Amino acid sequence: MSYRNISLVSLALLAALLTLSSGCSKKADKWVKGRPPVYPASGQVLFNGEPVADATVTFQPEDTAGKGGSAMTDSNGYFEATTFEPGDGLTQGVHNVAVRKVLMVDRNGNVVEVVREPGDVMEKSYLPDKYGKYDKSGLQVTITDGNNDLGAFDLRK
């Protein structure tokens, strides 16, 4: 085989490889295509003035065109909302908010870190149940284009 033939084969292989790789990137784009824009949103969860670690914060948009989001609080109660990618934010508009923190407890009411036997533990809400429901929490945020500091949700008994 001559050098010219080797070059043509190499060029053909390179063209095929580029075609395949560009096809893969187009497939990845389907996950992003048509997404509504999201805007950074962060805040803090407090219970009776104290930070709440490991709470789940969920956001339900009132506009059906919006997408729901969620967040998990860190050890100081702070969170960054996520809709599609970690920390990307929330869709624009009004969102109802629910906050939950569930602990696993044994029959004596002790918090359990590791479940050893099924039926030995049950869920116990760390926060008042009303905060875990969008329609009863009384929590609502409005997301605008730009960076949204949601402040502190200071939950009370």
C-alpha positions in Angstrom: 0.0 0.0 0.0 1.4 3.4 -0.9 1.7 6.4 1.3 -1.0 8.1 -0.7 -3.4 5.3 0.0 -2.5 5.2 3.7 -3.2 9.0 3.9 -6.5 8.6 2.2 -7.5 5.8 4.5 -6.4 7.8 7.5 -8.3 10.8 6.3 -11.4 8.7 5.7 -11.1 7.2 9.3 -10.7 10.7 10.7 -13.8 12.0 8.9 -15.8 9.0 10.1 -14.6 9.6 13.7 -15.5 13.3 13.6 -19.0 12.4 12.2 -19.6 9.9 15.0 -18.4 12.3 17.7 -20.5 15.2 16.4 -23.6 12.8 16.3 -23.0 12.0 20.0 -22.8 15.6 21.0 -26.2 16.3 19.3 -27.7 13.4 21.3 -26.4 15.0 24.5 -28.1 18.3 23.5 -31.6 16.7 23.6 -31.3 16.9 27.4 -30.8 20.6 27.3 -32.9 21.6 24.4 -36.2 23.2 25.4 -35.3 23.7 29.0 -36.7 26.9 30.5 -34.1 29.3 31.9 -33.1 29.0 35.6 -31.7 31.6 37.9 -29.5 31.0 40.9 -31.5 30.9 44.2 -30.1 30.2 47.7 -31.2 30.6 51.3 -31.2 29.1 54.7 -33.5 27.0 56.8 -33.8 27.8 60.5 -36.1 26.1 63.1 -36.8 28.3 66.1 -33.8 30.4 65.1 -31.3 27.5 64.8 -29.9 26.2 61.5 -31.4 22.9 60.2 -28.9 20.5 58.7 -30.0 17.9 56.1 -33.4 19.3 55.4 -35.0 18.8 52.0 -36.4 22.0 50.5 -38.7 21.6 47.5 -40.1 24.3 45.2 -43.3 24.0 43.2 -43.9 26.6 40.6 -47.4 28.1 40.3 -47.0 28.5 36.6 -47.4 25.2 34.8 -44.6 26.2 32.4 -42.1 26.3 35.3 -40.2 23.3 36.6 -40.0 22.2 40.2 -36.7 22.4 42.0 -35.2 21.2 45.2 -32.3 21.6 47.6 -30.6 20.0 50.6 -29.4 22.1 53.5 -25.8 21.9 54.7 -24.6 21.8 58.3 -25.4 25.5 58.8 -28.9 25.3 57.1 -27.8 26.9 53.9 -28.9 25.6 50.5 -28.6 26.3 46.7 -31.6 25.4 44.7 -31.4 22.9 41.8 -33.7 22.3 38.9 -31.7 20.5 36.2 -28.0 20.6 37.3 -26.6 20.9 40.8 -27.0 24.5 42.1 -28.3 25.9 38.8 -31.3 27.6 40.4 -35.1 27.8 39.8 -37.3 28.8 36.9 -38.7 32.4 37.0 -42.0 33.1 38.8 -43.7 32.3 42.0 -42.9 29.0 43.8 -44.6 27.4 46.8 -42.1 25.9 49.2 -42.1 22.8 51.4 -39.4 21.9 53.9 -39.0 18.4 55.4 -36.5 16.7 57.7 -37.2 13.2 58.6 -35.3 11.2 61.2 -35.3 7.5 61.8 -36.1 6.6 65.4 -36.3 3.3 67.3 -39.1 2.2 69.5 -37.7 4.2 72.4 -37.5 7.4 70.4 -33.8 7.3 69.9 -32.4 8.6 66.6 -31.0 5.7 64.5 -28.1 6.2 62.1 -28.1 2.7 60.7 -31.1 0.5 60.2 -30.2 -3.1 61.1 -33.6 -4.9 61.0 -36.7 -4.0 59.0 -39.5 -2.8 61.3 -37.1 -1.7 64.0 -37.4 1.9 63.1 -40.0 4.5 62.0 -39.8 7.9 60.5 -40.3 10.9 62.7 -40.6 14.4 61.3 -38.1 16.8 62.9 -40.1 19.8 61.7 -43.9 20.5 62.2 -45.8 18.6 59.5 -47.3 21.7 58.0 -44.0 22.8 56.6 -43.8 19.6 54.5 -46.9 20.5 52.5 -47.0 23.2 49.8 -50.5 24.3 50.6 -50.0 24.6 54.4 -46.4 25.8 54.8 -47.1 29.4 54.2 -43.8 29.6 52.4 -43.5 31.2 48.9 -40.7 32.8 46.9 -40.6 34.8 43.7 -37.7 34.1 41.4 -36.5 36.8 39.0 -33.8 36.9 36.4 -30.5 37.3 38.1 -29.3 36.0 41.5 -32.0 35.4 44.1 -31.2 35.5 47.8 -34.2 33.9 49.4 -33.1 34.8 52.9 -33.9 32.6 55.9 -37.0 30.5 56.3 -37.3 30.7 60.1 -39.7 27.9 60.8 -41.6 27.9 64.2 -43.5 25.3 66.2 
